[in-house]
Amino acid sequence: MAELIDMGTVSSRGQVAIPSKIRNQMGLKEGSKLMFFLGDDTLVMKKVENRSFAELTAPLKKAKKKIRESQVPDLIHKLRREKR
């Protein structure tokens, strides 16, 4: 994906319009979900797929053995690779 840099303005209600070039490149439509990451003075937005909780937890329910909390990140990465 090509690098795009553009500016937006925060409205009095805290809303930001994403520039059309960026919306089009990202395939953002009304109802698209974004995740926000804040670190120091940097805010990053990431497009996320709109999946239901049931879809995300189904593989965990199918698992025959109990998993430890420390195993969850690896399982999530594995499921994401399988979806590609």
CYANA upper distance limits for C-alpha pairs under 8 A (distance plus 0.5 A):
  4 LEU  CA     22 ILE  CA      7.42
  6 ASP  CA     19 PRO  CA      7.29
  6 ASP  CA     22 ILE  CA      8.50
  7 MET  CA     19 PRO  CA      7.68
  8 GLY  CA     16 VAL  CA      6.81
  8 GLY  CA     17 ALA  CA      6.53
  8 GLY  CA     18 ILE  CA      6.88
  8 GLY  CA     19 PRO  CA      7.16
  9 THR  CA     16 VAL  CA      6.34
  9 THR  CA     17 ALA  CA      7.50
 10 VAL  CA     14 GLY  CA      6.06
 10 VAL  CA     15 GLN  CA      5.98
 10 VAL  CA     16 VAL  CA      5.32
 10 VAL  CA     17 ALA  CA      8.21
 11 SER  CA     15 GLN  CA      5.68
 11 SER  CA     16 VAL  CA      6.91
 18 ILE  CA     22 ILE  CA      7.28
 18 ILE  CA     23 ARG  CA      6.80
 19 PRO  CA     23 ARG  CA      6.78
 20 SER  CA     24 ASN  CA      6.47
 21 LYS  CA     25 GLN  CA      6.69
 22 ILE  CA     26 MET  CA      6.54
 23 ARG  CA     27 GLY  CA      6.40
 23 ARG  CA     28 LEU  CA      5.47
 23 ARG  CA     29 LYS  CA      7.99
 24 ASN  CA     28 LEU  CA      6.88
 26 MET  CA     47 LYS  CA      8.25
 28 LEU  CA     32 SER  CA      6.22
 32 SER  CA     47 LYS  CA      8.08
 32 SER  CA     48 VAL  CA      8.35
 32 SER  CA     49 GLU  CA      8.45
 32 SER  CA     50 ASN  CA      7.98
 33 LYS  CA     47 LYS  CA      6.59
 33 LYS  CA     48 VAL  CA      6.08
 33 LYS  CA     49 GLU  CA      7.29
 33 LYS  CA     50 ASN  CA      6.96
 34 LEU  CA     45 MET  CA      6.67
 34 LEU  CA     46 LYS  CA      5.90
 34 LEU  CA     47 LYS  CA      5.07
 34 LEU  CA     48 VAL  CA      6.10
 35 MET  CA     45 MET  CA      6.05
 35 MET  CA     46 LYS  CA      5.58
 35 MET  CA     47 LYS  CA      6.85
 35 MET  CA     48 VAL  CA      7.07
 36 PHE  CA     43 LEU  CA      7.34
 36 PHE  CA     44 VAL  CA      6.23
 36 PHE  CA     45 MET  CA      5.15
 36 PHE  CA     46 LYS  CA      6.99
 37 PHE  CA     43 LEU  CA      6.18
 37 PHE  CA     44 VAL  CA      5.58
 37 PHE  CA     45 MET  CA      6.90
 38 LEU  CA     42 THR  CA      6.34
 38 LEU  CA     43 LEU  CA      5.16
 38 LEU  CA     44 VAL  CA      7.02
 39 GLY  CA     43 LEU  CA      7.05
 51 ARG  CA     55 GLU  CA      6.86
 51 ARG  CA     56 LEU  CA      7.37
 52 SER  CA     56 LEU  CA      6.98
 53 PHE  CA     57 THR  CA      6.64
 54 ALA  CA     58 ALA  CA      6.35
 57 THR  CA     61 LYS  CA      6.94
 58 ALA  CA     62 LYS  CA      6.90
 59 PRO  CA     63 ALA  CA      6.92
 67 ILE  CA     71 GLN  CA      6.90
 67 ILE  CA     72 VAL  CA      7.99
 68 ARG  CA     72 VAL  CA      7.57
 71 GLN  CA     75 LEU  CA      6.86
 72 VAL  CA     76 ILE  CA      6.67
 73 PRO  CA     77 HIS  CA      6.78
 74 ASP  CA     78 LYS  CA      6.68
 75 LEU  CA     79 LEU  CA      6.72
 76 ILE  CA     80 ARG  CA      6.72
 77 HIS  CA     81 ARG  CA      6.79
 78 LYS  CA     82 GLU  CA      6.85
 79 LEU  CA     83 LYS  CA      6.88
 80 ARG  CA     84 ARG  CA      7.33
